[in-house]
Each structure stands twice: as structure tokens, then as C-alpha cells.
Amino acid sequence: MRSRRRILFVAAGLLALAFWRLELPVQSQGELEMARYKRVPGIVRELLDRAGANFSASGQRTLSGAVQQFQTGFAAPAVNLPQARGLCPQCENAMARILPVLDGAGITERIWLDTAKSVEHRIERQWPTGGGAVILRLGAQGSEFDTVPDFVAREFDLSRTSAGELEIPAARTVYAVIYLERGAPGTNAFTLKIVSGGRDAVRLDLRAEVPAAGELKVTIADAATGAPTAAGVGLYAADKRIVVPPQAISFDEAGFSYRKGQSRPYNVRYWTGDISQRQVFFVDGGFSLKLPEGDYTLIAGKGPEYQPVTLNIRVGPGGAVERKIALRRWIDMAARGWISGDAHVHYARSGEASNRLLNTWARAEEVHIANVVRMGDAQKTYFEQYAFGNAGRYVKDDFALVPGQEDPRTDYIGHTLHMNIQAPFRAPQRYYLYDLVFDEMRRQRAISTYVHTYQPAMFSFFVRLDMSLNIIKGKVDGVEICEFGDIDDTLYNEFLNLGLKLTATAGSDVPWGQSVGQSRMYAYTGGRRDPDAWYEAVKAGRTFVTAGPMLELWVNGKPPGTEIEAKPGDVLEVRATASSPLVPPRYLDVIAQGDVLRSIKAEADSSRPLTLQFRMNATESTWIAARCAHAHTTPVYVRVNGNPFWKVRAVPELVEKRLNNLKQMEKWLSVGPGPGGEGNYDIPPGGFAACAGELRGRIEEARRLYADLAERAKRER
């Protein structure tokens, strides 16, 4: 065995030498650079989450924007061709934006490596919260202008160890992000040995002073009932760092792409914390913990219907501080008949324990219905659910977790999401035939939607392609126009103006979104609070979507989603109201077929409710909706003499757009999907070829339907 290993070792050495002699690297420069680029976004995103307060507001925006730029760059087709230099210009630009911010941060230490010996380096810190981050810029002399450094990150628990080791990649420049947590009061000594290329490169001695500890106990109750309640909380020390109590819910078992820990980034519009206070934890009824002596800011909130509370707290050494927080509503939407929900929640549920955690999170955000979706691609599924249908529901008081699926989903023609399903359904070998799933979901009386429809056409998901194929066939109930705190109704209006009914839906898309309910939808149930009533209302289109403001629309006393039959000259009474002291609506529009009928703007810096109330005569069929900053309703549909509610004069142009989308799909079919792999969602090439012919037939069917629609519109004009 030993001789065989020696032979293999020698053979490997000779093979490497042969590549060197031929000047054919085992891994190309392009591949090395792409591998480094792909490590950066996750490390920088976590750095922002855990130590963002160490950067200026402009620095945080730069880092966050660069992370997004990396993701967009990775989606470009050239990324699949790593043999060429300069294959990801967006990645190069993003890296160039990140490096000056990191180099200028107060937590960054520059260490020059010496090829002849190990370097000694000493750092002293004052850590009011018992922990912090250190960025080490490790480089050889002459590496000052490296444009593609490598990145690593590591965490050490000071309560368990006083020494550690870190191996860094064999690069000229490496940024090592080190997190040190749970330091005890007094002086904390920690030694880090950094190894590179099999030798000791750096010995880092760190001394961190942590103040003496006191105790803080906080109780959180609903002001109306006095009962303990779940809430989202941020507890920030003088250095802006968040402190997390042991009672906070954990995200360790939440599934694929969740970062382990007990806090999450929280860039939601209804949170009152400043840019340095955008990390929170979630607790049920309160918490207690020991804290180093110092000044703290505590913020507690409970979604967009409650006024957050902010407290300044001084903790002394050896003392105990108690605070009672009463969270008060500024509005009660459920009492008005509107029940909140999040249609797009990813969370792995294995049973009772995971149900309790997710339920606490949903109650902390006042999200009554969480549509918890198993995610799939052609290769596998993620965020597994222990059951579907009624067996998979978890209902406690007025809050429910209901299983669904986000599947099929591809980069090439978009993502679909299905609510209130009885059983999951997949067709991996015919994965691009989305109608197979739509038809099964219709049989199950589930709700089928497209998601990510607010995004620009060139941002990763080409959802408008399959939308153009299947909405015209009546396969889909709604579209997600509100996600990640943003709204875009452009694509939504185009389909409505073709006379196609669609419910406006919203979802957070956690863990990629910030929190359950960051984007949410309200469904009008008239007072019923059970899941069946909520899904029935969504199916009927009685919804508005929001990232903060409350928005109500009534036409002749009827909510969104209603069809009103009218005759020419009939009077329509329209009333719309937008309100929020947390996310000011700024303006209120009532629109018909995308055109503004009435509009009102808020006074500067005003958060007072906005109301539009007027009468109009029915002259022709139309659809009427309301919108304000960060909220939008599903329309009320008005049919005059039973005619379609389409924007008949715009139909030719809108049909042409859809036909162009079908041409794009055909062009893509002739090329086929790019290289497969986890995260690329592609079925094997053979499977794609097998369903491409069927997809072409479906495209021809859609073309005939658009031609028929255009002809009917021509006759009406």
C-alpha cells in the first residue's frame, strides 16, 4: 500500500510537471478568478449582516450593491465559459468597488507576509458586547494592486477556546474575515495561527477588553390584551453591534440557504431602526440575558400594523434592569375583514419543533397565513415538508402554516408557485412543460401563480416567456408583483389590458428575502380567519399587496377581484384609502387600464391617510385598481354590456409583445439550456430534447389564441 501511494505521488508530480512544461495550467486563470469571485458575495453579505455597523452608510450601500452586481454577473452566459480572461466584467467591477471599502474600514488590519519566516502581529480591541469582527488583508510585497484577491471567513468562540488555526488559499492577496464571539468580562486573549502553503505564515495575538456584566430582562406584551406576544427585536450596543439572547428562535434547521444563527438581516420598510440597526432576532413574550456594562438601544416591532417601540437602556456592572414593552396597533386590518398572508415562504418543516419556530416568526410579524413552499428544480427538491394537504397544516389560534410548492422553476422561462396544494406534483423529465403542473394544480383546486414578475426582463428570471405561453390559456390564477419590499405593475398591467384576470400576490421569498412578511398580501375574507377563507379570497382576487402601507379599494361597495356588470351610464362609486405612519404612502392613484383616473399626493413628510372618493359613469368595460408607494390592489373588473375589460386600443401592441416573447422561447429551444449543475435548474440534455417538440406545439397553440384575441379586438374597435 505504501509503495502504491509513493507511485501515485510520483505520477501526480510528473503529470503536474508535464502541464507546467507545456504551459497548460491544470486550472486556467479564468477558472481561478471565477472561483474567487463566487466566494465573495456570501462572505461580504455575512459581513454586512454581522458587522455592518463598522462601515459608513455609503460603504454599506456600496458593499450591498456590489453583492447584487456579482449575482447579476454570475447569471450572464459568459460565466459558463471560464477559459477566457475578462469573462465576467460585472464581477471585475464589483470587486473593484468592494476592495476600497474593506481597506478603509477601521476593523481591517494589513499584514505583509514574509516567505522566509512567520510574521508576528498584535491587535488590541475594546468590545462592549463581548465580540467583534476583524478583517485581515494578507499579502506578499508587491501585491498592493491585486485585482482578484481570495476571500475566507472563520468564526471562533472565545468562551470555548483561546487559540485557533486558519488555512488561507495560495493567493498573492487574501482577505480573511475573522469573527470572535462570546468573550467574558475582562481581558480575552486569543492566538490565531495562519497557515499558507503548508507553512506557518502569521501568528496573530489578539487582546480584547470586555466590560463587567449586568443583567437585562425584557417582557413584551400586546397593549390591547396585555398578553405576552411574539415580536422582532433589535438590541444594539454603543458600537451598533446586535446582541442576541438565548431565547431567540434559531434558524439552524430552517433549510437550504439559511445562515445558521439566531438573527437575520432586516431591511424592511416598516422598521424604525437606522441603517446600522438592520439585524434583528425574534422572541415570544420577552427575553433575558447578561450584558457587558454599557448603553444599549432596544427596538421592538411586530410588522406593519404595530407601532415599534424604542428604548435607551443603561446596564451597570452586577446590576439588574427590567423593561416592560407594550406594543400597540395603529390599525387592526383583521377587524376590518382583511387577513394578512405571505405567499412565498421557504422553511424546512420536519414536525412540531419546526412548526413552533416558524409560527413564532410569523406571529412576530403578524402574518396570519404563511404559505410554506417546498422548492424544486429538475434535479432535486429543497425545504422539505413533512406532509401536504390538511395533514401538513399547522394552525394555532388565528395563525396557520400551509404547505405549497415553488416548482417548476428555471432561469430560462421563469418560476411558478402553487398555494394550498393537496399533494406535490413534479414532471422532471418534461420539466419545461409548466402546463402539466398547472393542470394538476387546477384539478387539486389549488392556486397557481408566477413569481418574481416585478423584475426587469434581463434580471435572471425570464418569467415573461412562460407567462406569455400559459396565461392566455387560463392556466394561472395570479402573479407576484411585490417581493423584497419592491413593487412593479408594468407586466401585470399588460396582461390585464389583454382582458385576462389575474390576482395580485406578494411574498417575502425568505431566506433570500429579509423576513416573513417583508412583502405581504392581504385578502378580504369579511371577518373569517381560517385558512380556507383566506385561500378562497385569494382565488377570487380579493387582495392587495404591500411592503408597508394599508390600501383599500371599494367600487360600489365591492372589494378587489369583484366583477361588476353595468350598462352605459351606470354610476360607479369609487373609494380608495392608503395609510401608514411607518411607511408613508406618499401618493394615492386610482387607475383604470393602467391610466390614472384620480390622484392625490401627500404633503411633504406627512404620514396622514390619503383618501380618494368620487363617482364616475360607466361608458365602456374597464378594470379599476388603486396603488400608492409600496402597495397595490388587484382590480375591480367592470363589464359594460358583458364586453371584455381589455384596453382594446392597446391590444395590437400588447399582442405583439407576447408574440415576441414566444419567438424568444423558440430561439432558446433551438439552442437549449446551458451547462447543468446544482442551482442551474436544467434537466439532462436528453430530457430537454424530449420535451422541446411538445413545447413548440404549445407555442403554436398560444399563437392561435393571440391571433383570435387580436381579431376580436379589431372587430370591437
C-alpha positions in Angstrom: 0.0 0.0 0.0 2.8 2.4 0.9 4.7 1.7 -2.3 1.4 2.2 -4.3 0.9 5.6 -2.7 4.5 6.5 -3.5 4.0 5.6 -7.2 0.7 7.7 -7.3 2.5 10.6 -5.7 5.3 10.5 -8.2 2.9 10.1 -11.1 0.9 13.1 -9.9 4.1 15.1 -9.7 5.2 14.1 -13.2 1.7 15.0 -14.5 1.9 18.4 -12.9 5.4 18.9 -14.3 4.2 18.0 -17.8 1.4 20.6 -17.6 4.0 23.2 -16.5 6.4 22.3 -19.3 3.6 22.6 -21.9 2.4 25.8 -20.2 -1.1 24.3 -19.9 -2.3 25.0 -16.3 -4.3 22.4 -14.5 -6.8 25.1 -13.8 -7.0 28.1 -16.1 -6.6 31.7 -14.8 -10.2 32.3 -15.7 -11.4 29.4 -13.7 -9.3 30.5 -10.7 -10.7 34.0 -10.9 -14.3 32.8 -11.2 -13.9 30.5 -8.2 -12.6 33.5 -6.2 -15.4 35.8 -7.4 -18.1 33.2 -6.4 -16.7 33.1 -2.8 -17.1 36.9 -2.4 -20.9 37.6 -2.3 -21.6 35.2 0.6 -18.7 36.4 2.7 -19.5 40.1 2.1 -23.2 39.6 2.7 -22.5 37.9 6.1 -20.0 40.7 6.9 -22.8 43.2 6.4 -25.2 41.2 8.5 -22.8 40.7 11.4 -20.5 43.7 11.3 -22.2 46.3 9.0 -22.0 49.0 11.7 -18.3 49.1 11.1 -18.8 50.7 7.7 -20.3 54.1 6.8 -23.7 54.3 5.3 -22.2 54.9 1.9 -19.8 51.9 2.4 -22.7 49.6 3.3 -24.6 50.7 0.2 -21.5 50.1 -1.9 -21.0 46.6 -0.5 -24.6 45.7 -0.8 -24.8 46.9 -4.4 -21.6 45.0 -5.3 -23.0 41.8 -3.9 -26.0 42.2 -6.3 -23.7 43.0 -9.1 -21.9 39.8 -8.6 -25.1 37.8 -8.7 -26.1 39.5 -12.0 -22.7 38.8 -13.4 -22.9 35.1 -12.5 -26.2 34.8 -14.4 -24.5 36.0 -17.7 -23.9 33.3 -20.3 -20.2 34.0 -20.5 -19.7 32.8 -16.9 -20.2 29.3 -18.3 -17.0 29.7 -20.4 -14.2 30.1 -17.9 -11.4 29.6 -20.4 -11.3 33.3 -21.3 -10.0 36.2 -19.3 -12.3 39.0 -18.6 -15.3 36.7 -18.8 -17.3 38.5 -16.1 -16.9 42.3 -16.5 -19.6 42.9 -13.8 -17.6 40.7 -11.4 -14.5 42.7 -12.0 -16.3 46.0 -11.4 -18.0 44.6 -8.3 -14.6 43.6 -6.8 -13.1 47.0 -7.6 -16.0 48.6 -5.6 -15.6 46.3 -2.6 -11.8 46.4 -2.0 -11.5 50.2 -1.2 -14.4 49.9 1.3 -12.8 47.0 3.1 -9.3 48.6 3.0 -10.7 51.8 4.6 -12.6 50.1 7.4 -11.4 50.6 11.0 -11.6 46.8 11.6 -9.1 46.0 8.8 -5.5 45.1 9.6 -2.9 44.9 6.8 -0.3 42.2 7.3 2.6 41.7 4.9 3.7 38.1 4.6 7.4 37.0 4.6 8.4 34.0 2.5 11.3 33.3 4.9 9.6 33.3 8.3 6.3 33.6 10.2 5.1 37.1 10.9 4.1 38.2 14.4 1.1 40.6 14.6 -0.7 42.0 17.6 -4.2 43.5 17.8 -5.9 45.2 20.7 -9.7 45.8 20.8 -12.4 47.2 23.1 -15.5 45.1 22.6 -18.5 46.3 24.5 -20.6 43.3 23.5 -18.1 40.6 24.1 -17.2 40.0 20.4 -16.5 41.5 17.0 -15.0 41.1 13.6 -11.5 41.6 12.3 -10.6 41.8 8.6 -7.0 40.7 7.8 -5.6 41.8 4.5 -2.8 39.3 4.0 -0.4 39.9 1.1 3.1 39.5 -0.2 5.2 42.5 -1.0 4.3 43.7 -4.5 0.6 42.6 -4.2 -0.8 46.0 -3.5 -2.6 46.2 -6.8 -4.0 42.7 -7.0 -7.5 43.0 -8.5 -8.8 39.5 -7.8 -7.8 38.5 -4.2 -9.2 35.5 -2.5 -11.6 35.5 0.5 -12.0 33.3 3.5 -14.1 33.6 6.7 -14.0 31.9 10.1 -15.7 32.2 13.5 -14.2 31.4 16.9 -16.0 31.1 20.3 -13.9 32.8 22.9 -15.9 31.1 25.7 -14.5 27.7 24.4 -11.0 28.4 23.1 -8.2 30.8 23.3 -6.4 29.6 20.2 -7.2 28.7 16.6 -5.8 27.9 13.2 -6.8 29.3 9.8 -5.5 27.9 6.5 -5.6 30.5 3.7 -5.6 29.9 -0.1 -2.3 30.1 -2.1 -3.1 33.6 -3.4 -0.9 36.7 -3.5 -3.6 38.6 -1.6 -6.2 37.1 0.8 -8.9 38.9 2.8 -9.6 36.8 5.9 -12.7 37.8 7.9 -12.5 36.6 11.5 -15.4 36.6 13.9 -14.7 36.3 17.6 -17.7 35.8 19.8 -18.8 35.4 23.4 -15.9 37.0 25.2 -16.0 37.1 29.0 -15.8 40.3 31.0 -12.2 41.3 31.4 -9.2 40.7 29.1 -9.7 38.0 26.4 -6.5 36.7 24.9 -6.7 34.8 21.6 -3.9 33.5 19.4 -4.5 32.6 15.7 -2.0 30.7 13.6 -2.4 31.3 9.9 -1.1 28.6 7.6 -0.4 29.1 3.9 1.1 26.5 1.5 1.9 24.1 4.4 3.9 26.5 6.5 3.2 28.9 9.3 2.7 32.4 7.8 1.3 34.5 10.6 1.0 34.4 14.4 -1.8 36.8 15.4 -2.1 37.7 19.1 -5.4 39.5 19.9 -6.3 41.1 23.2 -9.9 42.2 23.7 -11.3 44.0 26.7 -14.9 43.3 27.6 -16.6 45.4 30.4 -18.1 43.8 33.5 -21.6 42.3 33.1 -25.1 43.2 34.3 -28.5 41.6 33.6 -31.3 42.7 31.4 -34.9 41.3 31.5 -37.5 42.3 28.9 -41.1 41.4 28.7 -43.2 42.1 25.5 -47.0 42.2 25.5 -49.8 43.3 23.2 -51.1 46.7 24.6 -54.7 45.8 23.8 -54.9 42.5 25.6 -51.9 42.6 28.0 -51.0 39.1 26.9 -47.4 38.2 26.0 -46.7 38.4 22.3 -44.1 37.5 19.8 -42.0 40.3 18.3 -39.0 41.2 16.2 -36.3 42.8 18.4 -33.0 44.5 17.9 -30.7 45.1 20.9 -27.8 47.2 19.9 -24.7 48.2 21.9 -22.9 51.5 21.7 -20.7 50.1 18.9 -24.0 49.4 17.0 -23.4 45.6 17.2 -26.5 43.5 17.8 -26.7 41.3 21.0 -28.8 38.2 20.7 -30.4 36.5 23.8 -30.5 32.7 24.2 -34.3 32.7 23.9 -34.3 34.0 20.3 -35.5 31.4 17.8 -32.8 29.6 15.8 -32.6 29.3 12.0 -30.1 26.4 12.2 -32.6 23.8 10.8 -34.6 26.1 8.5 -33.2 24.6 5.4 -31.1 25.3 2.3 -29.5 28.8 2.1 -30.5 29.8 5.6 -27.4 31.1 7.5 -27.3 29.4 10.9 -27.8 31.5 13.9 -30.5 33.4 15.9 -30.6 36.7 14.0 -31.4 37.8 10.5 -30.9 40.9 8.3 -33.9 43.1 8.5 -34.1 45.7 5.8 -37.9 46.0 5.9 -39.6 49.3 5.2 -41.7 49.4 8.4 -38.7 49.1 10.8 -37.7 52.3 12.5 -34.0 51.4 13.1 -31.4 53.3 11.1 -29.0 51.7 8.7 -26.8 50.4 11.5 -29.8 48.7 13.2 -30.8 46.3 10.4 -30.2 43.0 12.1 -32.9 41.5 14.4 -33.9 38.4 16.3 -37.4 37.0 17.1 -38.7 36.1 20.6 -42.0 35.1 22.1 -43.0 37.2 25.0 -39.6 38.5 26.0 -36.1 37.5 26.9 -33.3 37.9 29.5 -29.5 37.8 29.3 -26.3 39.0 30.8 -24.8 42.1 29.2 -21.5 43.9 29.5 -21.8 47.2 31.2 -22.8 50.0 28.8 -25.5 51.8 26.9 -27.9 49.9 24.7 -30.7 50.7 22.2 -33.6 48.3 22.1 -36.2 48.4 19.3 -39.2 46.0 19.3 -41.8 45.8 16.5 -44.5 43.5 15.2 -45.0 44.0 11.5 -46.6 47.0 9.7 -49.8 47.2 11.8 -48.0 47.9 15.1 -46.0 51.0 16.2 -42.5 49.9 17.1 -41.1 50.9 20.5 -37.6 52.2 21.0 -35.9 52.3 24.4 -32.5 53.5 25.6 -31.1 51.3 28.4 -28.1 51.6 30.7 -26.8 48.4 32.1 -24.4 48.6 35.1 -21.9 46.1 36.4 -23.5 43.5 38.6 -27.0 45.2 38.4 -30.3 44.0 37.0 -32.5 46.1 34.7 -36.1 45.2 33.8 -38.2 46.7 31.0 -41.8 46.1 30.0 -42.8 46.8 26.4 -46.4 47.2 25.3 -46.8 47.0 21.5 -49.8 49.0 20.3 -51.6 48.7 17.0 -52.2 51.8 14.8 -54.6 49.7 12.7 -56.3 46.3 13.0 -56.8 45.0 9.5 -58.3 41.7 10.6 -61.0 43.6 12.4 -61.8 45.3 9.1 -62.0 41.9 7.3 -58.5 41.8 5.8 -56.3 38.9 6.8 -52.5 39.1 6.2 -50.5 36.4 4.5 -47.2 35.7 2.9 -47.5 33.5 -0.2 -43.8 32.8 -0.6 -42.1 31.4 2.5 -39.3 28.8 2.3 -38.7 26.9 5.5 -38.0 23.2 6.1 -40.6 21.6 8.3 -39.9 18.2 9.8 -42.6 18.3 12.5 -43.8 20.0 15.7 -40.5 21.7 16.6 -40.0 23.4 13.3 -43.7 24.4 13.3 -43.3 26.2 16.6 -40.3 28.1 15.4 -41.9 29.2 12.1 -45.1 30.0 13.9 -43.3 32.3 16.3 -41.6 34.1 13.4 -45.0 34.5 11.6 -46.7 35.8 14.8 -43.8 38.2 15.4 -44.6 39.7 12.0 -48.4 39.4 12.4 -48.6 37.2 9.3 -51.7 35.1 9.8 -51.3 32.7 6.8 -47.8 31.6 5.8 -47.8 29.6 2.5 -44.7 27.4 3.1 -43.4 26.1 -0.2 -41.1 23.2 -1.0 -38.8 24.4 -3.7 -37.7 22.3 -6.6 -35.7 22.1 -9.8 -35.4 19.4 -12.3 -32.7 17.7 -10.2 -33.9 17.8 -6.6 -36.2 19.5 -4.0 -35.4 21.7 -1.1 -37.2 22.9 2.1 -39.0 19.6 2.6 -42.4 19.5 4.3 -43.5 16.6 6.5 -46.9 16.4 4.8 -49.2 18.2 2.4 -52.9 19.0 2.3 -54.7 19.1 5.7 -52.1 16.8 7.3 -49.4 19.3 6.5 -51.2 22.3 8.0 -50.3 23.7 11.4 -53.0 26.0 12.9 -52.7 27.7 16.2 -55.2 30.4 17.2 -55.5 32.7 14.2 -52.2 31.7 12.6 -51.6 29.0 10.1 -48.7 27.3 8.2 -49.9 25.8 4.9 -47.7 23.7 2.6 -47.3 24.5 -1.1 -44.6 24.3 -3.8 -42.4 26.5 -5.9 -41.8 24.1 -8.8 -41.3 24.1 -11.7 -38.7 26.9 -11.8 -36.0 27.6 -14.3 -33.7 30.5 -15.1 -34.9 30.3 -18.7 -38.7 30.7 -18.6 -39.4 31.6 -15.0 -40.5 30.4 -11.6 -44.0 29.2 -10.7 -45.6 28.9 -7.2 -48.6 26.9 -6.1 -50.6 27.5 -2.9 -52.8 25.3 -0.8 -52.0 22.1 -2.6 -53.2 18.7 -1.6 -50.1 16.9 -2.9 -46.8 18.0 -4.6 -46.5 17.3 -8.3 -43.4 17.2 -10.5 -42.5 16.2 -14.0 -38.7 16.2 -14.0 -38.2 14.7 -17.5 -40.7 17.1 -19.0 -39.7 20.0 -16.8 -40.3 22.9 -19.2 -43.9 21.9 -19.8 -45.2 24.0 -17.0 -48.8 23.4 -18.0 -48.6 19.8 -16.8 -48.2 21.2 -13.3 -50.8 24.0 -13.8 -53.4 21.4 -14.9 -52.7 19.1 -11.9 -53.0 22.1 -9.5 -56.3 23.1 -11.1 -57.5 19.6 -10.5 -56.5 19.9 -6.9 -58.3 23.3 -6.7 -55.0 24.9 -5.7 -53.9 28.4 -6.7 -51.1 28.7 -9.3 -49.0 31.8 -9.8 -45.9 33.2 -11.3 -43.3 34.7 -9.0 -40.5 37.3 -9.5 -42.7 39.1 -12.0 -41.7 42.6 -10.7 -38.2 42.1 -12.0 -36.8 43.7 -15.2 -36.6 41.5 -18.2 -32.9 40.9 -18.0 -32.6 40.2 -14.3 -32.0 36.5 -14.1 -35.6 35.1 -14.4 -37.2 35.3 -17.8 -40.7 34.7 -16.3 -42.5 36.7 -19.0 -41.7 33.9 -21.5 -43.8 31.2 -19.9 -46.3 33.9 -18.8 -46.9 34.7 -22.4 -47.4 31.0 -23.1 -49.8 29.9 -20.4 -51.7 32.9 -19.0 -53.5 33.3 -22.4 -54.7 29.7 -21.9 -56.3 30.4 -18.5 -53.8 28.2 -16.6 -52.8 30.7 -13.9 -54.6 32.5 -11.1 -52.2 35.3 -10.2 -48.8 36.9 -10.4 -46.4 38.0 -7.6 -45.8 41.7 -8.2 -44.5 42.5 -4.7 -41.3 40.9 -3.4 -38.2 42.0 -1.4 -40.1 45.2 -0.5 -40.5 46.3 -4.1 -43.5 46.5 -6.5 -43.7 46.7 -10.2 -47.1 46.6 -12.0 -45.8 47.0 -15.6 -46.0 43.4 -16.7 -49.1 42.9 -14.6 -51.0 45.7 -16.4 -50.0 44.4 -19.8 -51.8 41.1 -19.2 -54.8 42.8 -17.5 -55.1 45.1 -20.6 -55.5 41.9 -22.7 -58.6 41.2 -20.7 -57.0 38.4 -18.6 -58.0 38.3 -14.9 -55.1 37.9 -12.5 -54.8 38.2 -8.7 -52.0 40.4 -7.4 -49.9 38.3 -5.0 -46.9 39.0 -2.8 -44.3 37.1 -0.8 -41.1 37.6 1.0 -39.2 34.7 -0.6 -37.3 34.1 2.6 -34.4 33.1 3.2 -33.5 35.3 0.2 -35.9 37.9 1.5 -35.3 39.5 4.9 -38.2 38.3 6.9 -41.6 36.6 6.7 -44.0 39.4 5.7 -41.4 41.8 4.3 -43.7 41.8 1.3 -47.1 40.5 2.1 -50.7 40.3 0.8 -54.0 41.0 2.5 -57.1 39.0 1.4 -60.6 40.2 2.2 -62.5 37.4 3.9 -65.2 39.6 5.5 -64.1 38.5 9.0 -63.3 34.8 8.7 -59.8 34.0 9.9 -59.4 30.3 8.9 -57.0 29.3 6.1 -59.8 28.1 3.8 -61.4 31.5 3.8 -58.1 33.2 3.1 -57.3 31.0 0.1 -60.9 31.4 -1.2 -60.4 35.1 -1.1 -57.0 34.9 -2.9 -58.5 32.7 -5.6 -61.3 35.3 -6.1 -58.7 38.1 -6.3 -59.9 40.0 -3.2 -56.3 41.2 -2.4 -53.9 44.0 -2.1 -50.1 43.6 -1.8 -47.9 45.7 0.3 -44.4 46.4 1.8 -45.9 48.6 4.5 -48.9 50.8 3.7 -52.5 49.6 4.1 -54.5 50.1 0.9 -58.3 49.6 0.5 -60.4 49.9 -2.7 -64.1 49.7 -3.0 -66.2 50.1 -6.2 -69.9 50.2 -5.5 -69.1 48.8 -2.1 -67.3 45.8 -3.6 -63.7 44.8 -2.9 -60.9 44.0 -5.5 -61.5 40.9 -7.6 -65.2 41.6 -8.0 -66.8 41.6 -11.4 -69.4 44.4 -11.7 -72.0 44.1 -14.6 -73.0 47.5 -15.8 -74.9 49.3 -18.5 -73.7 52.5 -20.3 -74.4 55.5 -18.0 -74.5 53.5 -14.7 -72.8 55.3 -11.8 -69.8 53.7 -10.2 -68.9 54.9 -6.7 -65.2 54.6 -6.1 -63.4 54.9 -2.7 -59.7 54.2 -2.0 -57.7 54.8 1.1 -54.0 54.5 1.8 -52.4 54.8 5.2 -49.4 54.1 7.4 -47.4 56.1 9.9 -44.4 53.8 9.3 -44.3 53.7 5.5 -46.0 56.8 4.3 -48.0 56.1 1.1 -46.8 59.5 -0.4 -49.4 59.4 -3.1 -52.6 57.6 -4.0 -53.7 56.7 -7.5 -56.9 55.2 -8.7 -56.2 53.8 -12.2 -58.2 52.3 -15.0 -56.5 50.1 -17.5 -53.2 51.5 -16.2 -54.2 55.1 -16.7 -54.6 57.5 -13.7 -58.3 58.4 -13.1 -57.7 60.3 -9.9 -54.6 61.1 -7.9 -53.6 62.8 -4.6 -50.2 63.5 -3.2 -49.3 63.7 0.5 -47.9 66.8 2.0 -44.1 66.8 2.5 -43.1 64.4 5.3 -46.8 63.7 6.1 -47.9 60.2 7.1 -51.6 61.1 7.3 -54.1 58.8 5.5 -54.9 59.6 1.8 -58.4 59.1 0.5 -60.0 59.4 -2.9 -63.8 59.2 -3.2 -65.6 60.0 -6.4 -68.3 58.9 -8.9 -67.9 58.1 -12.5 -70.2 56.9 -15.3 -69.7 53.5 -16.8 -69.1 54.1 -20.5 -67.1 51.0 -21.6 -65.7 47.9 -19.9 -62.6 48.5 -17.8 -60.7 47.4 -14.8 -60.1 49.7 -11.8 -57.3 49.4 -9.2 -55.6 51.5 -6.5 -51.9 52.0 -5.8 -49.7 54.0 -3.6 -46.0 54.0 -2.8 -45.2 50.3 -1.8 -48.8 48.9 -2.2 -51.1 47.9 -5.0 -54.6 46.2 -5.3 -56.0 43.6 -7.6 -58.5 45.3 -9.9 -62.3 45.5 -9.7 -63.5 44.4 -13.2 -66.3 46.4 -14.8 -68.1 44.8 -17.7 -70.4 47.1 -19.7 -73.0 45.1 -21.7 -70.9 42.0 -20.9 -67.9 43.1 -23.0 -64.3 42.3 -22.1 -62.5 44.7 -19.8 -59.4 44.9 -22.1 -57.8 48.1 -23.3 -59.0 47.5 -26.8 -56.9 50.2 -28.5 -53.7 48.8 -27.0 -54.4 45.1 -27.8 -52.4 45.0 -31.1 -49.2 46.3 -29.4 -49.7 44.1 -26.4 -50.2 41.0 -28.5 -47.1 41.8 -30.5 -45.1 41.9 -27.2 -46.4 38.4 -26.2 -45.7 37.1 -29.7 -42.1 38.4 -29.4 -41.8 36.5 -26.1 -42.9 33.3 -27.9 -40.2 34.0 -30.6 -37.6 34.3 -27.8 -38.7 31.0 -26.4 -38.5 29.3 -29.8 -35.0 30.8 -30.3 -33.9 29.4 -27.0 -35.4 26.0 -27.8 -33.1 25.8 -30.8 -30.1 26.4 -28.6 -31.0 24.5 -25.5 -30.1 25.2 -21.9 -26.5 25.8 -20.8 -24.3 23.5 -18.7 -26.2 21.7 -15.9 -25.4 21.6 -12.3 -26.8 22.4 -8.9 -28.5 25.8 -8.9 -28.7 25.9 -12.7 -32.1 24.0 -12.7 -31.5 22.2 -16.0 -32.8 18.8 -16.9 -30.3 16.5 -18.7 -29.9 17.3 -22.4 -31.8 14.2 -23.4 -34.7 15.2 -21.3 -34.8 18.7 -22.7 -34.8 17.4 -26.3 -37.7 15.1 -25.4 -40.0 17.9 -24.3 -38.8 20.6 -26.7 -41.0 19.3 -29.5 -44.1 19.4 -27.3 -43.2 22.9 -26.2 -43.1 24.1 -29.8 -46.6 22.7 -30.2 -47.8 24.6 -27.2 -46.2 27.8 -28.6 -48.2 27.4 -31.8 -51.4 26.9 -29.8 -50.7 30.2 -27.9 -50.1 32.0 -31.2 -53.5 31.0 -32.4 -55.1 32.2 -29.2 -53.4 35.6 -29.5 -54.4 35.9 -33.2 -58.0 35.2 -32.2 -57.8 37.7 -29.4 -56.4 40.3 -31.8 -59.1 39.7 -34.3 -61.9 40.1 -31.7 -60.3 43.3 -30.5 -60.1 44.6 -34.1 -63.9 43.9 -34.6 -64.7 45.8 -31.3 -62.6 48.8 -32.4 
